[in-house]
């Protein structure tokens, strides 16, 4: 039941237009992208965020939401649509910071926990140093007043 609910949620997200910086674009689920979420150019729709629902199910809806926000951040920051590993560190940091300031606090915290977990699933590729990214996310969210530690 949990898997069906998650799949339904992902499909609903894919069918709805997302708004960033007053421009609309789509999210498309794809089991084939090796990344959790990534920005891609699309010939008809301009920009789309490709989301891997398998990775999202493994890391949880909240952490997945942060990585979707991170892909949206590259768009909002006028970064060229590149594979995540092709972004220079400065652009990755800027996108992490943007997402840490703008995403739901539960998503920010979930991503922080995921990136901080040294025992996380090695089959989910992370671009850059995960621990370094976790610290950037926490610092940016704290400075923006968007850091909330979830109750355990």
C-alpha positions as CSV (number, residue, x, y, z in Angstrom):
1,X,0.0,0.0,0.0
2,X,2.8,2.4,0.9
3,X,4.5,1.8,-2.5
4,X,1.3,2.4,-4.4
5,X,0.7,5.6,-2.4
6,X,4.2,6.9,-3.2
7,X,3.8,6.0,-6.9
8,X,0.5,7.8,-7.0
9,X,2.1,10.9,-5.4
10,X,5.0,10.9,-7.9
11,X,2.6,10.6,-10.8
12,X,0.5,13.4,-9.5
13,X,3.6,15.6,-9.2
14,X,4.6,14.6,-12.7
15,X,1.2,15.7,-14.0
16,X,1.2,19.0,-12.3
17,X,3.2,22.0,-13.6
18,X,5.7,23.4,-11.2
19,X,6.4,27.1,-10.7
20,X,9.8,28.6,-10.1
21,X,10.6,32.2,-10.7
22,X,7.1,32.6,-12.3
23,X,7.9,30.2,-15.1
24,X,6.2,26.8,-15.5
25,X,7.9,23.6,-16.2
26,X,7.2,19.9,-15.7
27,X,8.5,17.1,-13.5
28,X,8.8,13.8,-15.3
29,X,9.4,10.5,-13.4
30,X,12.1,8.2,-14.9
31,X,13.6,5.1,-13.5
32,X,16.4,5.5,-16.0
33,X,18.0,8.6,-14.7
34,X,20.9,7.7,-12.3
35,X,20.3,10.8,-10.2
36,X,17.6,11.5,-7.6
37,X,16.5,14.6,-9.6
38,X,18.0,16.7,-12.4
39,X,17.2,19.6,-14.6
40,X,17.0,18.9,-18.3
41,X,16.3,20.9,-21.4
42,X,13.2,19.9,-23.3
43,X,12.4,20.8,-26.9
44,X,8.7,21.6,-26.3
45,X,8.5,22.5,-22.6
46,X,11.8,24.5,-22.1
47,X,13.0,22.9,-18.9
48,X,11.9,19.8,-17.0
49,X,13.0,18.2,-13.8
50,X,13.6,14.4,-14.2
51,X,12.9,12.6,-11.0
52,X,13.9,9.0,-10.2
53,X,10.9,7.5,-8.3
54,X,13.0,4.4,-7.2
55,X,15.6,6.6,-5.5
56,X,12.9,8.8,-4.1
57,X,11.2,5.8,-2.5
58,X,14.5,4.7,-1.0
59,X,15.3,8.1,0.5
60,X,11.8,9.2,1.4
61,X,9.4,11.8,0.2
62,X,10.9,14.7,2.2
63,X,14.5,14.1,1.1
64,X,13.3,13.6,-2.5
65,X,11.5,17.0,-2.2
66,X,14.7,18.7,-1.4
67,X,16.5,17.2,-4.4
68,X,13.6,18.3,-6.6
69,X,14.0,21.8,-5.2
70,X,17.7,21.6,-5.9
71,X,17.0,20.9,-9.6
72,X,14.5,23.7,-9.6
73,X,17.2,25.9,-8.1
74,X,19.5,25.5,-11.1
75,X,16.7,26.8,-13.2
76,X,15.8,29.7,-10.9
77,X,19.5,30.6,-10.8
78,X,19.7,30.6,-14.6
79,X,22.2,27.7,-14.6
80,X,22.5,25.8,-17.9
81,X,20.8,22.4,-17.8
82,X,23.7,20.0,-17.2
83,X,24.1,16.5,-15.7
84,X,24.6,17.0,-12.0
85,X,28.3,15.9,-12.1
86,X,29.0,18.6,-14.7
87,X,28.1,21.6,-12.5
88,X,31.1,23.3,-10.9
89,X,31.2,23.3,-7.2
90,X,30.2,26.9,-7.0
91,X,26.9,26.2,-8.9
92,X,26.2,23.1,-6.7
93,X,26.7,25.2,-3.6
94,X,24.4,28.0,-4.9
95,X,21.7,25.5,-5.8
96,X,22.0,23.7,-2.4
97,X,21.8,27.1,-0.7
98,X,18.8,28.2,-2.8
99,X,16.9,25.0,-2.0
100,X,17.9,25.2,1.7
101,X,16.3,28.7,1.8
102,X,13.2,27.9,-0.2
103,X,12.2,24.2,0.3
104,X,9.9,23.0,3.1
105,X,11.9,22.8,6.3
106,X,11.1,19.1,6.7
107,X,12.6,18.5,3.2
108,X,15.7,20.5,4.1
109,X,16.2,18.5,7.3
110,X,15.6,15.1,5.6
111,X,18.2,15.9,2.9
112,X,20.6,17.0,5.7
113,X,20.1,13.6,7.4
114,X,20.4,11.7,4.2
115,X,23.6,13.4,3.2
116,X,25.1,13.1,6.7
117,X,24.4,9.4,6.9
118,X,27.7,7.6,6.1
119,X,25.7,4.4,5.8
120,X,23.3,5.7,3.1
121,X,22.6,3.5,0.1
122,X,25.8,3.6,-2.1
123,X,23.6,2.9,-5.1
124,X,22.2,6.4,-5.1
125,X,24.8,8.7,-6.6
126,X,25.5,11.9,-4.9
127,X,27.5,14.7,-6.7
128,X,30.2,16.3,-4.6
129,X,31.1,15.5,-1.0
130,X,27.9,14.5,0.8
131,X,29.1,15.7,4.3
132,X,30.2,19.0,2.9
133,X,26.9,19.5,1.1
134,X,25.0,18.6,4.3
135,X,26.9,21.4,6.1
136,X,26.2,23.9,3.4
137,X,22.5,23.0,3.5
138,X,22.3,23.4,7.3
139,X,24.3,26.7,7.3
140,X,22.2,28.2,4.5
141,X,18.9,27.1,6.0
142,X,19.9,28.4,9.4
143,X,20.9,31.8,8.0
144,X,17.6,32.0,6.2
145,X,15.5,31.0,9.2
146,X,14.5,27.8,7.5
147,X,16.2,25.3,9.7
148,X,13.9,23.2,11.8
149,X,15.0,19.9,13.4
150,X,12.2,17.4,13.1
151,X,10.8,15.9,16.3
152,X,11.9,12.3,16.7
